[in-house]
Amino acid sequence: MLVAMGSINEMQDKKRLIEMYMAVSSGIMYELKSRQLDKYFEAGAAILRDKQLRPQEKKDLLAIFEDNTISFTPKSELDKLRVLIIYLLFVNDIDQSEF
């Protein structure tokens, strides 16, 4: 009986720990989705990988900058700025008429 009581307490502690990790991961997933960080990551990875953007990737990048569905917060503006800086630093064939 005592072993079972100790086991219940141990399981409850494990459950609380799992719930805490789930809450943290849910918060992270919410931020990733609301700021659409996957799109920024894909654009940045393409820039770093190829040192240039293919026409479709360039179109996707411009769509990210023009997208008004992304929550307009200082964080989202920093995300856009970060990708723009990566683009300006690593792309060799920048056409000034694009900006």
Secondary structure as GFF3:
##gff-version 3
##sequence-region A 1 99
A	DSSP	alpha_helix	2	34	.	.	.	ID=ss1
A	DSSP	alpha_helix	37	50	.	.	.	ID=ss2
A	DSSP	alpha_helix	55	66	.	.	.	ID=ss3
A	DSSP	alpha_helix	74	90	.	.	.	ID=ss4
A	DSSP	three_ten_helix	96	98	.	.	.	ID=ss5
###
